[in-house]
Amino acid sequence: MAKLKEAIKAIGYQNAGTVEFLMDEKGDLYFIEVNARIQVEHPVTELVTGIDLVREQIRIADGAPLGMAQKDIVIQGHAIECRINAEHPETFLPRPGRIADYHPPGGLGVRVDSGLYTGYVIPPYYDSMVAKLIVNGTTRNECLMRLRRSLEEFVIGGIDTTIPLHQRIIGQPSFIDGDYDIHWLEKLVGFKK
C-alpha cells in the first residue's frame, strides 16, 4: 500500500480516483487497477461518509485543495447500489426501446439517479445502464429492507430490465447474510458451476 501511495504521489495525481483491490480469505490485498475518475458507485461512498465526491472533484479541478484529510472521514451506516440496465434479466442481452411507463421509488434512504421518463427511447449504441438505485440505512438489514421495497416499487415499462435479477439476488440467504465472494453471482446465474 505504501508503494502505491508513493507511485500516485510521484505522478502528481490530484483528483477523484479509485484504487481497486481484491482481498483473499487471509486478508491479503491484491492490486487490480487505478481508475482515475469518479466511479459509478460514488453515491455509496457519499451516503456512508457524508462527502459530496463530485463537488470535491470539481473543487480540486478548479485548483482548490482537498477539503479534508483521511482522519476526517468517518464511515457511518450502510449503503447498497443496484445498476438498473436495459437488459434481459437472464440472458443479459441489451434491450433498447421506448419507455412506456416510468415510476421510480422514493422515500427515506432511497436515491435514484436516472434520466429516464415515459416516452424516452433508449438507443442501442451506449452502455445499457439506465438508472442507479441507491439505498442507505443504519444497518445492512435496514438497507436490504429498503432495497426490497424500492425494487418492488420501481416501474420501467416497455423494456426488459435487470430489476428482476436484483430482486432474485437480494432474496438469496447467502446475500442476506453477506456470505458471498467474487464468483457468487456467476454461480447464481449459471455461468459457473
MODELLER restraints for C-alpha pairs under 7 A, 6 or more apart:
rsr = mdl.restraints
at = mdl.atoms
rsr.add(forms.Gaussian(group=physical.xy_distance, feature=features.Distance(at['CA:15:A'], at['CA:57:A']), mean=5.91, stdev=0.5))
rsr.add(forms.Gaussian(group=physical.xy_distance, feature=features.Distance(at['CA:15:A'], at['CA:60:A']), mean=6.19, stdev=0.5))
rsr.add(forms.Gaussian(group=physical.xy_distance, feature=features.Distance(at['CA:16:A'], at['CA:36:A']), mean=6.67, stdev=0.5))
rsr.add(forms.Gaussian(group=physical.xy_distance, feature=features.Distance(at['CA:16:A'], at['CA:37:A']), mean=5.66, stdev=0.5))
rsr.add(forms.Gaussian(group=physical.xy_distance, feature=features.Distance(at['CA:16:A'], at['CA:38:A']), mean=5.64, stdev=0.5))
rsr.add(forms.Gaussian(group=physical.xy_distance, feature=features.Distance(at['CA:16:A'], at['CA:57:A']), mean=5.62, stdev=0.5))
rsr.add(forms.Gaussian(group=physical.xy_distance, feature=features.Distance(at['CA:17:A'], at['CA:35:A']), mean=5.48, stdev=0.5))
rsr.add(forms.Gaussian(group=physical.xy_distance, feature=features.Distance(at['CA:17:A'], at['CA:36:A']), mean=4.41, stdev=0.5))
rsr.add(forms.Gaussian(group=physical.xy_distance, feature=features.Distance(at['CA:17:A'], at['CA:37:A']), mean=4.80, stdev=0.5))
rsr.add(forms.Gaussian(group=physical.xy_distance, feature=features.Distance(at['CA:17:A'], at['CA:38:A']), mean=5.72, stdev=0.5))
rsr.add(forms.Gaussian(group=physical.xy_distance, feature=features.Distance(at['CA:18:A'], at['CA:34:A']), mean=5.64, stdev=0.5))
rsr.add(forms.Gaussian(group=physical.xy_distance, feature=features.Distance(at['CA:18:A'], at['CA:35:A']), mean=5.11, stdev=0.5))
rsr.add(forms.Gaussian(group=physical.xy_distance, feature=features.Distance(at['CA:18:A'], at['CA:36:A']), mean=6.56, stdev=0.5))
rsr.add(forms.Gaussian(group=physical.xy_distance, feature=features.Distance(at['CA:19:A'], at['CA:33:A']), mean=6.01, stdev=0.5))
rsr.add(forms.Gaussian(group=physical.xy_distance, feature=features.Distance(at['CA:19:A'], at['CA:34:A']), mean=4.48, stdev=0.5))
rsr.add(forms.Gaussian(group=physical.xy_distance, feature=features.Distance(at['CA:19:A'], at['CA:35:A']), mean=6.46, stdev=0.5))
rsr.add(forms.Gaussian(group=physical.xy_distance, feature=features.Distance(at['CA:20:A'], at['CA:31:A']), mean=6.24, stdev=0.5))
rsr.add(forms.Gaussian(group=physical.xy_distance, feature=features.Distance(at['CA:20:A'], at['CA:32:A']), mean=5.38, stdev=0.5))
rsr.add(forms.Gaussian(group=physical.xy_distance, feature=features.Distance(at['CA:20:A'], at['CA:33:A']), mean=5.36, stdev=0.5))
rsr.add(forms.Gaussian(group=physical.xy_distance, feature=features.Distance(at['CA:20:A'], at['CA:34:A']), mean=6.19, stdev=0.5))
rsr.add(forms.Gaussian(group=physical.xy_distance, feature=features.Distance(at['CA:21:A'], at['CA:29:A']), mean=6.01, stdev=0.5))
rsr.add(forms.Gaussian(group=physical.xy_distance, feature=features.Distance(at['CA:21:A'], at['CA:30:A']), mean=5.21, stdev=0.5))
rsr.add(forms.Gaussian(group=physical.xy_distance, feature=features.Distance(at['CA:21:A'], at['CA:31:A']), mean=4.49, stdev=0.5))
rsr.add(forms.Gaussian(group=physical.xy_distance, feature=features.Distance(at['CA:21:A'], at['CA:32:A']), mean=5.20, stdev=0.5))
rsr.add(forms.Gaussian(group=physical.xy_distance, feature=features.Distance(at['CA:22:A'], at['CA:29:A']), mean=5.65, stdev=0.5))
rsr.add(forms.Gaussian(group=physical.xy_distance, feature=features.Distance(at['CA:22:A'], at['CA:30:A']), mean=5.16, stdev=0.5))
rsr.add(forms.Gaussian(group=physical.xy_distance, feature=features.Distance(at['CA:22:A'], at['CA:31:A']), mean=6.69, stdev=0.5))
rsr.add(forms.Gaussian(group=physical.xy_distance, feature=features.Distance(at['CA:23:A'], at['CA:29:A']), mean=4.53, stdev=0.5))
rsr.add(forms.Gaussian(group=physical.xy_distance, feature=features.Distance(at['CA:23:A'], at['CA:30:A']), mean=6.29, stdev=0.5))
rsr.add(forms.Gaussian(group=physical.xy_distance, feature=features.Distance(at['CA:41:A'], at['CA:81:A']), mean=6.92, stdev=0.5))
rsr.add(forms.Gaussian(group=physical.xy_distance, feature=features.Distance(at['CA:44:A'], at['CA:79:A']), mean=5.39, stdev=0.5))
rsr.add(forms.Gaussian(group=physical.xy_distance, feature=features.Distance(at['CA:44:A'], at['CA:80:A']), mean=6.38, stdev=0.5))
rsr.add(forms.Gaussian(group=physical.xy_distance, feature=features.Distance(at['CA:44:A'], at['CA:81:A']), mean=6.60, stdev=0.5))
rsr.add(forms.Gaussian(group=physical.xy_distance, feature=features.Distance(at['CA:46:A'], at['CA:52:A']), mean=5.65, stdev=0.5))
rsr.add(forms.Gaussian(group=physical.xy_distance, feature=features.Distance(at['CA:46:A'], at['CA:53:A']), mean=6.51, stdev=0.5))
rsr.add(forms.Gaussian(group=physical.xy_distance, feature=features.Distance(at['CA:47:A'], at['CA:79:A']), mean=6.65, stdev=0.5))
rsr.add(forms.Gaussian(group=physical.xy_distance, feature=features.Distance(at['CA:47:A'], at['CA:136:A']), mean=6.79, stdev=0.5))
rsr.add(forms.Gaussian(group=physical.xy_distance, feature=features.Distance(at['CA:48:A'], at['CA:75:A']), mean=5.26, stdev=0.5))
rsr.add(forms.Gaussian(group=physical.xy_distance, feature=features.Distance(at['CA:48:A'], at['CA:76:A']), mean=5.13, stdev=0.5))
rsr.add(forms.Gaussian(group=physical.xy_distance, feature=features.Distance(at['CA:48:A'], at['CA:77:A']), mean=5.79, stdev=0.5))
rsr.add(forms.Gaussian(group=physical.xy_distance, feature=features.Distance(at['CA:48:A'], at['CA:78:A']), mean=6.18, stdev=0.5))
rsr.add(forms.Gaussian(group=physical.xy_distance, feature=features.Distance(at['CA:48:A'], at['CA:79:A']), mean=6.58, stdev=0.5))
rsr.add(forms.Gaussian(group=physical.xy_distance, feature=features.Distance(at['CA:49:A'], at['CA:73:A']), mean=6.42, stdev=0.5))
rsr.add(forms.Gaussian(group=physical.xy_distance, feature=features.Distance(at['CA:49:A'], at['CA:74:A']), mean=5.77, stdev=0.5))
rsr.add(forms.Gaussian(group=physical.xy_distance, feature=features.Distance(at['CA:49:A'], at['CA:75:A']), mean=4.94, stdev=0.5))
rsr.add(forms.Gaussian(group=physical.xy_distance, feature=features.Distance(at['CA:49:A'], at['CA:76:A']), mean=6.45, stdev=0.5))
rsr.add(forms.Gaussian(group=physical.xy_distance, feature=features.Distance(at['CA:56:A'], at['CA:66:A']), mean=6.96, stdev=0.5))
rsr.add(forms.Gaussian(group=physical.xy_distance, feature=features.Distance(at['CA:60:A'], at['CA:66:A']), mean=6.33, stdev=0.5))
rsr.add(forms.Gaussian(group=physical.xy_distance, feature=features.Distance(at['CA:77:A'], at['CA:137:A']), mean=5.75, stdev=0.5))
rsr.add(forms.Gaussian(group=physical.xy_distance, feature=features.Distance(at['CA:77:A'], at['CA:138:A']), mean=4.27, stdev=0.5))
rsr.add(forms.Gaussian(group=physical.xy_distance, feature=features.Distance(at['CA:77:A'], at['CA:139:A']), mean=5.74, stdev=0.5))
rsr.add(forms.Gaussian(group=physical.xy_distance, feature=features.Distance(at['CA:78:A'], at['CA:136:A']), mean=5.51, stdev=0.5))
rsr.add(forms.Gaussian(group=physical.xy_distance, feature=features.Distance(at['CA:78:A'], at['CA:137:A']), mean=5.50, stdev=0.5))
rsr.add(forms.Gaussian(group=physical.xy_distance, feature=features.Distance(at['CA:78:A'], at['CA:138:A']), mean=6.02, stdev=0.5))
rsr.add(forms.Gaussian(group=physical.xy_distance, feature=features.Distance(at['CA:78:A'], at['CA:139:A']), mean=5.73, stdev=0.5))
rsr.add(forms.Gaussian(group=physical.xy_distance, feature=features.Distance(at['CA:78:A'], at['CA:140:A']), mean=5.61, stdev=0.5))
rsr.add(forms.Gaussian(group=physical.xy_distance, feature=features.Distance(at['CA:78:A'], at['CA:143:A']), mean=6.65, stdev=0.5))
rsr.add(forms.Gaussian(group=physical.xy_distance, feature=features.Distance(at['CA:79:A'], at['CA:134:A']), mean=6.92, stdev=0.5))
rsr.add(forms.Gaussian(group=physical.xy_distance, feature=features.Distance(at['CA:79:A'], at['CA:135:A']), mean=5.52, stdev=0.5))
rsr.add(forms.Gaussian(group=physical.xy_distance, feature=features.Distance(at['CA:79:A'], at['CA:136:A']), mean=4.09, stdev=0.5))
rsr.add(forms.Gaussian(group=physical.xy_distance, feature=features.Distance(at['CA:79:A'], at['CA:137:A']), mean=6.52, stdev=0.5))
rsr.add(forms.Gaussian(group=physical.xy_distance, feature=features.Distance(at['CA:79:A'], at['CA:143:A']), mean=6.40, stdev=0.5))
rsr.add(forms.Gaussian(group=physical.xy_distance, feature=features.Distance(at['CA:80:A'], at['CA:134:A']), mean=5.68, stdev=0.5))
rsr.add(forms.Gaussian(group=physical.xy_distance, feature=features.Distance(at['CA:80:A'], at['CA:135:A']), mean=5.52, stdev=0.5))
rsr.add(forms.Gaussian(group=physical.xy_distance, feature=features.Distance(at['CA:80:A'], at['CA:136:A']), mean=6.48, stdev=0.5))
rsr.add(forms.Gaussian(group=physical.xy_distance, feature=features.Distance(at['CA:80:A'], at['CA:143:A']), mean=6.88, stdev=0.5))
rsr.add(forms.Gaussian(group=physical.xy_distance, feature=features.Distance(at['CA:81:A'], at['CA:132:A']), mean=6.68, stdev=0.5))
rsr.add(forms.Gaussian(group=physical.xy_distance, feature=features.Distance(at['CA:81:A'], at['CA:133:A']), mean=5.57, stdev=0.5))
rsr.add(forms.Gaussian(group=physical.xy_distance, feature=features.Distance(at['CA:81:A'], at['CA:134:A']), mean=4.28, stdev=0.5))
rsr.add(forms.Gaussian(group=physical.xy_distance, feature=features.Distance(at['CA:81:A'], at['CA:135:A']), mean=6.55, stdev=0.5))
rsr.add(forms.Gaussian(group=physical.xy_distance, feature=features.Distance(at['CA:82:A'], at['CA:132:A']), mean=5.76, stdev=0.5))
rsr.add(forms.Gaussian(group=physical.xy_distance, feature=features.Distance(at['CA:82:A'], at['CA:133:A']), mean=5.14, stdev=0.5))
rsr.add(forms.Gaussian(group=physical.xy_distance, feature=features.Distance(at['CA:82:A'], at['CA:134:A']), mean=6.43, stdev=0.5))
rsr.add(forms.Gaussian(group=physical.xy_distance, feature=features.Distance(at['CA:83:A'], at['CA:129:A']), mean=6.39, stdev=0.5))
rsr.add(forms.Gaussian(group=physical.xy_distance, feature=features.Distance(at['CA:83:A'], at['CA:131:A']), mean=6.23, stdev=0.5))
rsr.add(forms.Gaussian(group=physical.xy_distance, feature=features.Distance(at['CA:83:A'], at['CA:132:A']), mean=4.78, stdev=0.5))
rsr.add(forms.Gaussian(group=physical.xy_distance, feature=features.Distance(at['CA:83:A'], at['CA:133:A']), mean=6.55, stdev=0.5))
rsr.add(forms.Gaussian(group=physical.xy_distance, feature=features.Distance(at['CA:84:A'], at['CA:129:A']), mean=5.73, stdev=0.5))
rsr.add(forms.Gaussian(group=physical.xy_distance, feature=features.Distance(at['CA:84:A'], at['CA:130:A']), mean=5.89, stdev=0.5))
rsr.add(forms.Gaussian(group=physical.xy_distance, feature=features.Distance(at['CA:84:A'], at['CA:131:A']), mean=5.03, stdev=0.5))
rsr.add(forms.Gaussian(group=physical.xy_distance, feature=features.Distance(at['CA:84:A'], at['CA:132:A']), mean=5.77, stdev=0.5))
rsr.add(forms.Gaussian(group=physical.xy_distance, feature=features.Distance(at['CA:84:A'], at['CA:161:A']), mean=6.51, stdev=0.5))
rsr.add(forms.Gaussian(group=physical.xy_distance, feature=features.Distance(at['CA:84:A'], at['CA:162:A']), mean=5.59, stdev=0.5))
rsr.add(forms.Gaussian(group=physical.xy_distance, feature=features.Distance(at['CA:84:A'], at['CA:163:A']), mean=6.27, stdev=0.5))
rsr.add(forms.Gaussian(group=physical.xy_distance, feature=features.Distance(at['CA:85:A'], at['CA:128:A']), mean=5.12, stdev=0.5))
rsr.add(forms.Gaussian(group=physical.xy_distance, feature=features.Distance(at['CA:85:A'], at['CA:129:A']), mean=4.04, stdev=0.5))
rsr.add(forms.Gaussian(group=physical.xy_distance, feature=features.Distance(at['CA:85:A'], at['CA:130:A']), mean=5.40, stdev=0.5))
rsr.add(forms.Gaussian(group=physical.xy_distance, feature=features.Distance(at['CA:85:A'], at['CA:131:A']), mean=6.95, stdev=0.5))
rsr.add(forms.Gaussian(group=physical.xy_distance, feature=features.Distance(at['CA:85:A'], at['CA:161:A']), mean=5.44, stdev=0.5))
rsr.add(forms.Gaussian(group=physical.xy_distance, feature=features.Distance(at['CA:85:A'], at['CA:162:A']), mean=5.49, stdev=0.5))
rsr.add(forms.Gaussian(group=physical.xy_distance, feature=features.Distance(at['CA:86:A'], at['CA:94:A']), mean=5.91, stdev=0.5))
rsr.add(forms.Gaussian(group=physical.xy_distance, feature=features.Distance(at['CA:86:A'], at['CA:95:A']), mean=5.10, stdev=0.5))
rsr.add(forms.Gaussian(group=physical.xy_distance, feature=features.Distance(at['CA:86:A'], at['CA:96:A']), mean=6.29, stdev=0.5))
rsr.add(forms.Gaussian(group=physical.xy_distance, feature=features.Distance(at['CA:86:A'], at['CA:128:A']), mean=5.17, stdev=0.5))
rsr.add(forms.Gaussian(group=physical.xy_distance, feature=features.Distance(at['CA:86:A'], at['CA:129:A']), mean=6.20, stdev=0.5))
rsr.add(forms.Gaussian(group=physical.xy_distance, feature=features.Distance(at['CA:86:A'], at['CA:130:A']), mean=6.34, stdev=0.5))
rsr.add(forms.Gaussian(group=physical.xy_distance, feature=features.Distance(at['CA:86:A'], at['CA:159:A']), mean=6.84, stdev=0.5))
rsr.add(forms.Gaussian(group=physical.xy_distance, feature=features.Distance(at['CA:86:A'], at['CA:160:A']), mean=5.94, stdev=0.5))
rsr.add(forms.Gaussian(group=physical.xy_distance, feature=features.Distance(at['CA:86:A'], at['CA:161:A']), mean=4.59, stdev=0.5))
rsr.add(forms.Gaussian(group=physical.xy_distance, feature=features.Distance(at['CA:86:A'], at['CA:162:A']), mean=6.81, stdev=0.5))
rsr.add(forms.Gaussian(group=physical.xy_distance, feature=features.Distance(at['CA:87:A'], at['CA:93:A']), mean=5.28, stdev=0.5))
rsr.add(forms.Gaussian(group=physical.xy_distance, feature=features.Distance(at['CA:87:A'], at['CA:94:A']), mean=4.33, stdev=0.5))
rsr.add(forms.Gaussian(group=physical.xy_distance, feature=features.Distance(at['CA:87:A'], at['CA:95:A']), mean=4.87, stdev=0.5))
rsr.add(forms.Gaussian(group=physical.xy_distance, feature=features.Distance(at['CA:87:A'], at['CA:128:A']), mean=6.83, stdev=0.5))
rsr.add(forms.Gaussian(group=physical.xy_distance, feature=features.Distance(at['CA:87:A'], at['CA:160:A']), mean=5.69, stdev=0.5))
rsr.add(forms.Gaussian(group=physical.xy_distance, feature=features.Distance(at['CA:87:A'], at['CA:161:A']), mean=4.95, stdev=0.5))
rsr.add(forms.Gaussian(group=physical.xy_distance, feature=features.Distance(at['CA:87:A'], at['CA:162:A']), mean=5.98, stdev=0.5))
rsr.add(forms.Gaussian(group=physical.xy_distance, feature=features.Distance(at['CA:88:A'], at['CA:94:A']), mean=6.58, stdev=0.5))
rsr.add(forms.Gaussian(group=physical.xy_distance, feature=features.Distance(at['CA:88:A'], at['CA:95:A']), mean=6.51, stdev=0.5))
rsr.add(forms.Gaussian(group=physical.xy_distance, feature=features.Distance(at['CA:88:A'], at['CA:160:A']), mean=5.27, stdev=0.5))
rsr.add(forms.Gaussian(group=physical.xy_distance, feature=features.Distance(at['CA:88:A'], at['CA:161:A']), mean=5.83, stdev=0.5))
rsr.add(forms.Gaussian(group=physical.xy_distance, feature=features.Distance(at['CA:88:A'], at['CA:162:A']), mean=6.46, stdev=0.5))
rsr.add(forms.Gaussian(group=physical.xy_distance, feature=features.Distance(at['CA:89:A'], at['CA:161:A']), mean=6.12, stdev=0.5))
rsr.add(forms.Gaussian(group=physical.xy_distance, feature=features.Distance(at['CA:89:A'], at['CA:162:A']), mean=4.59, stdev=0.5))
rsr.add(forms.Gaussian(group=physical.xy_distance, feature=features.Distance(at['CA:89:A'], at['CA:164:A']), mean=6.29, stdev=0.5))
rsr.add(forms.Gaussian(group=physical.xy_distance, feature=features.Distance(at['CA:89:A'], at['CA:165:A']), mean=5.37, stdev=0.5))
rsr.add(forms.Gaussian(group=physical.xy_distance, feature=features.Distance(at['CA:94:A'], at['CA:128:A']), mean=6.45, stdev=0.5))
rsr.add(forms.Gaussian(group=physical.xy_distance, feature=features.Distance(at['CA:95:A'], at['CA:159:A']), mean=6.22, stdev=0.5))
rsr.add(forms.Gaussian(group=physical.xy_distance, feature=features.Distance(at['CA:95:A'], at['CA:160:A']), mean=6.02, stdev=0.5))
rsr.add(forms.Gaussian(group=physical.xy_distance, feature=features.Distance(at['CA:96:A'], at['CA:122:A']), mean=4.92, stdev=0.5))
rsr.add(forms.Gaussian(group=physical.xy_distance, feature=features.Distance(at['CA:96:A'], at['CA:123:A']), mean=5.55, stdev=0.5))
rsr.add(forms.Gaussian(group=physical.xy_distance, feature=features.Distance(at['CA:96:A'], at['CA:124:A']), mean=5.34, stdev=0.5))
rsr.add(forms.Gaussian(group=physical.xy_distance, feature=features.Distance(at['CA:96:A'], at['CA:159:A']), mean=6.99, stdev=0.5))
rsr.add(forms.Gaussian(group=physical.xy_distance, feature=features.Distance(at['CA:97:A'], at['CA:121:A']), mean=5.31, stdev=0.5))
rsr.add(forms.Gaussian(group=physical.xy_distance, feature=features.Distance(at['CA:97:A'], at['CA:122:A']), mean=5.09, stdev=0.5))
rsr.add(forms.Gaussian(group=physical.xy_distance, feature=features.Distance(at['CA:97:A'], at['CA:123:A']), mean=6.77, stdev=0.5))
rsr.add(forms.Gaussian(group=physical.xy_distance, feature=features.Distance(at['CA:97:A'], at['CA:159:A']), mean=6.18, stdev=0.5))
rsr.add(forms.Gaussian(group=physical.xy_distance, feature=features.Distance(at['CA:98:A'], at['CA:119:A']), mean=5.88, stdev=0.5))
rsr.add(forms.Gaussian(group=physical.xy_distance, feature=features.Distance(at['CA:98:A'], at['CA:120:A']), mean=5.66, stdev=0.5))
rsr.add(forms.Gaussian(group=physical.xy_distance, feature=features.Distance(at['CA:98:A'], at['CA:121:A']), mean=4.18, stdev=0.5))
rsr.add(forms.Gaussian(group=physical.xy_distance, feature=features.Distance(at['CA:98:A'], at['CA:122:A']), mean=6.19, stdev=0.5))
rsr.add(forms.Gaussian(group=physical.xy_distance, feature=features.Distance(at['CA:98:A'], at['CA:158:A']), mean=6.11, stdev=0.5))
rsr.add(forms.Gaussian(group=physical.xy_distance, feature=features.Distance(at['CA:99:A'], at['CA:117:A']), mean=6.98, stdev=0.5))
rsr.add(forms.Gaussian(group=physical.xy_distance, feature=features.Distance(at['CA:99:A'], at['CA:118:A']), mean=5.23, stdev=0.5))
rsr.add(forms.Gaussian(group=physical.xy_distance, feature=features.Distance(at['CA:99:A'], at['CA:119:A']), mean=5.09, stdev=0.5))
rsr.add(forms.Gaussian(group=physical.xy_distance, feature=features.Distance(at['CA:99:A'], at['CA:120:A']), mean=5.40, stdev=0.5))
rsr.add(forms.Gaussian(group=physical.xy_distance, feature=features.Distance(at['CA:99:A'], at['CA:121:A']), mean=6.22, stdev=0.5))
rsr.add(forms.Gaussian(group=physical.xy_distance, feature=features.Distance(at['CA:99:A'], at['CA:156:A']), mean=6.66, stdev=0.5))
rsr.add(forms.Gaussian(group=physical.xy_distance, feature=features.Distance(at['CA:99:A'], at['CA:157:A']), mean=5.73, stdev=0.5))
rsr.add(forms.Gaussian(group=physical.xy_distance, feature=features.Distance(at['CA:99:A'], at['CA:158:A']), mean=5.06, stdev=0.5))
rsr.add(forms.Gaussian(group=physical.xy_distance, feature=features.Distance(at['CA:99:A'], at['CA:159:A']), mean=6.57, stdev=0.5))
rsr.add(forms.Gaussian(group=physical.xy_distance, feature=features.Distance(at['CA:100:A'], at['CA:118:A']), mean=5.55, stdev=0.5))
rsr.add(forms.Gaussian(group=physical.xy_distance, feature=features.Distance(at['CA:100:A'], at['CA:119:A']), mean=5.88, stdev=0.5))
rsr.add(forms.Gaussian(group=physical.xy_distance, feature=features.Distance(at['CA:100:A'], at['CA:157:A']), mean=4.95, stdev=0.5))
rsr.add(forms.Gaussian(group=physical.xy_distance, feature=features.Distance(at['CA:100:A'], at['CA:158:A']), mean=4.67, stdev=0.5))
rsr.add(forms.Gaussian(group=physical.xy_distance, feature=features.Distance(at['CA:101:A'], at['CA:118:A']), mean=5.00, stdev=0.5))
rsr.add(forms.Gaussian(group=physical.xy_distance, feature=features.Distance(at['CA:101:A'], at['CA:155:A']), mean=6.83, stdev=0.5))
rsr.add(forms.Gaussian(group=physical.xy_distance, feature=features.Distance(at['CA:101:A'], at['CA:156:A']), mean=5.70, stdev=0.5))
rsr.add(forms.Gaussian(group=physical.xy_distance, feature=features.Distance(at['CA:101:A'], at['CA:157:A']), mean=4.58, stdev=0.5))
rsr.add(forms.Gaussian(group=physical.xy_distance, feature=features.Distance(at['CA:101:A'], at['CA:158:A']), mean=6.86, stdev=0.5))
rsr.add(forms.Gaussian(group=physical.xy_distance, feature=features.Distance(at['CA:102:A'], at['CA:117:A']), mean=5.77, stdev=0.5))
rsr.add(forms.Gaussian(group=physical.xy_distance, feature=features.Distance(at['CA:102:A'], at['CA:118:A']), mean=5.26, stdev=0.5))
rsr.add(forms.Gaussian(group=physical.xy_distance, feature=features.Distance(at['CA:102:A'], at['CA:155:A']), mean=5.39, stdev=0.5))
rsr.add(forms.Gaussian(group=physical.xy_distance, feature=features.Distance(at['CA:102:A'], at['CA:156:A']), mean=4.76, stdev=0.5))
rsr.add(forms.Gaussian(group=physical.xy_distance, feature=features.Distance(at['CA:102:A'], at['CA:157:A']), mean=6.31, stdev=0.5))
rsr.add(forms.Gaussian(group=physical.xy_distance, feature=features.Distance(at['CA:103:A'], at['CA:154:A']), mean=5.97, stdev=0.5))
rsr.add(forms.Gaussian(group=physical.xy_distance, feature=features.Distance(at['CA:103:A'], at['CA:155:A']), mean=4.90, stdev=0.5))
rsr.add(forms.Gaussian(group=physical.xy_distance, feature=features.Distance(at['CA:103:A'], at['CA:156:A']), mean=6.64, stdev=0.5))
rsr.add(forms.Gaussian(group=physical.xy_distance, feature=features.Distance(at['CA:104:A'], at['CA:154:A']), mean=4.96, stdev=0.5))
rsr.add(forms.Gaussian(group=physical.xy_distance, feature=features.Distance(at['CA:104:A'], at['CA:155:A']), mean=6.28, stdev=0.5))
rsr.add(forms.Gaussian(group=physical.xy_distance, feature=features.Distance(at['CA:105:A'], at['CA:150:A']), mean=5.28, stdev=0.5))
rsr.add(forms.Gaussian(group=physical.xy_distance, feature=features.Distance(at['CA:105:A'], at['CA:153:A']), mean=5.47, stdev=0.5))
rsr.add(forms.Gaussian(group=physical.xy_distance, feature=features.Distance(at['CA:105:A'], at['CA:154:A']), mean=5.27, stdev=0.5))
rsr.add(forms.Gaussian(group=physical.xy_distance, feature=features.Distance(at['CA:109:A'], at['CA:135:A']), mean=5.34, stdev=0.5))
rsr.add(forms.Gaussian(group=physical.xy_distance, feature=features.Distance(at['CA:109:A'], at['CA:136:A']), mean=4.98, stdev=0.5))
rsr.add(forms.Gaussian(group=physical.xy_distance, feature=features.Distance(at['CA:109:A'], at['CA:137:A']), mean=6.22, stdev=0.5))
rsr.add(forms.Gaussian(group=physical.xy_distance, feature=features.Distance(at['CA:110:A'], at['CA:134:A']), mean=6.00, stdev=0.5))
rsr.add(forms.Gaussian(group=physical.xy_distance, feature=features.Distance(at['CA:110:A'], at['CA:135:A']), mean=4.60, stdev=0.5))
rsr.add(forms.Gaussian(group=physical.xy_distance, feature=features.Distance(at['CA:110:A'], at['CA:136:A']), mean=6.75, stdev=0.5))
rsr.add(forms.Gaussian(group=physical.xy_distance, feature=features.Distance(at['CA:111:A'], at['CA:133:A']), mean=5.96, stdev=0.5))
rsr.add(forms.Gaussian(group=physical.xy_distance, feature=features.Distance(at['CA:111:A'], at['CA:134:A']), mean=5.07, stdev=0.5))
rsr.add(forms.Gaussian(group=physical.xy_distance, feature=features.Distance(at['CA:111:A'], at['CA:135:A']), mean=6.16, stdev=0.5))
rsr.add(forms.Gaussian(group=physical.xy_distance, feature=features.Distance(at['CA:112:A'], at['CA:131:A']), mean=6.77, stdev=0.5))
rsr.add(forms.Gaussian(group=physical.xy_distance, feature=features.Distance(at['CA:112:A'], at['CA:132:A']), mean=5.58, stdev=0.5))
rsr.add(forms.Gaussian(group=physical.xy_distance, feature=features.Distance(at['CA:112:A'], at['CA:133:A']), mean=4.70, stdev=0.5))
rsr.add(forms.Gaussian(group=physical.xy_distance, feature=features.Distance(at['CA:112:A'], at['CA:134:A']), mean=6.22, stdev=0.5))
rsr.add(forms.Gaussian(group=physical.xy_distance, feature=features.Distance(at['CA:113:A'], at['CA:131:A']), mean=5.62, stdev=0.5))
rsr.add(forms.Gaussian(group=physical.xy_distance, feature=features.Distance(at['CA:113:A'], at['CA:132:A']), mean=5.08, stdev=0.5))
rsr.add(forms.Gaussian(group=physical.xy_distance, feature=features.Distance(at['CA:113:A'], at['CA:133:A']), mean=6.70, stdev=0.5))
rsr.add(forms.Gaussian(group=physical.xy_distance, feature=features.Distance(at['CA:114:A'], at['CA:130:A']), mean=6.27, stdev=0.5))
rsr.add(forms.Gaussian(group=physical.xy_distance, feature=features.Distance(at['CA:114:A'], at['CA:131:A']), mean=4.47, stdev=0.5))
rsr.add(forms.Gaussian(group=physical.xy_distance, feature=features.Distance(at['CA:114:A'], at['CA:132:A']), mean=6.50, stdev=0.5))
rsr.add(forms.Gaussian(group=physical.xy_distance, feature=features.Distance(at['CA:116:A'], at['CA:130:A']), mean=6.98, stdev=0.5))
rsr.add(forms.Gaussian(group=physical.xy_distance, feature=features.Distance(at['CA:135:A'], at['CA:143:A']), mean=5.99, stdev=0.5))
rsr.add(forms.Gaussian(group=physical.xy_distance, feature=features.Distance(at['CA:135:A'], at['CA:146:A']), mean=6.51, stdev=0.5))
rsr.add(forms.Gaussian(group=physical.xy_distance, feature=features.Distance(at['CA:135:A'], at['CA:147:A']), mean=6.10, stdev=0.5))
rsr.add(forms.Gaussian(group=physical.xy_distance, feature=features.Distance(at['CA:136:A'], at['CA:143:A']), mean=5.28, stdev=0.5))
rsr.add(forms.Gaussian(group=physical.xy_distance, feature=features.Distance(at['CA:137:A'], at['CA:143:A']), mean=5.06, stdev=0.5))
rsr.add(forms.Gaussian(group=physical.xy_distance, feature=features.Distance(at['CA:148:A'], at['CA:167:A']), mean=6.87, stdev=0.5))
rsr.add(forms.Gaussian(group=physical.xy_distance, feature=features.Distance(at['CA:151:A'], at['CA:163:A']), mean=6.53, stdev=0.5))
rsr.add(forms.Gaussian(group=physical.xy_distance, feature=features.Distance(at['CA:151:A'], at['CA:167:A']), mean=6.67, stdev=0.5))
rsr.add(forms.Gaussian(group=physical.xy_distance, feature=features.Distance(at['CA:169:A'], at['CA:175:A']), mean=6.85, stdev=0.5))
rsr.add(forms.Gaussian(group=physical.xy_distance, feature=features.Distance(at['CA:170:A'], at['CA:176:A']), mean=6.43, stdev=0.5))
rsr.add(forms.Gaussian(group=physical.xy_distance, feature=features.Distance(at['CA:174:A'], at['CA:180:A']), mean=6.34, stdev=0.5))
rsr.add(forms.Gaussian(group=physical.xy_distance, feature=features.Distance(at['CA:186:A'], at['CA:192:A']), mean=5.28, stdev=0.5))
rsr.add(forms.Gaussian(group=physical.xy_distance, feature=features.Distance(at['CA:187:A'], at['CA:193:A']), mean=5.89, stdev=0.5))
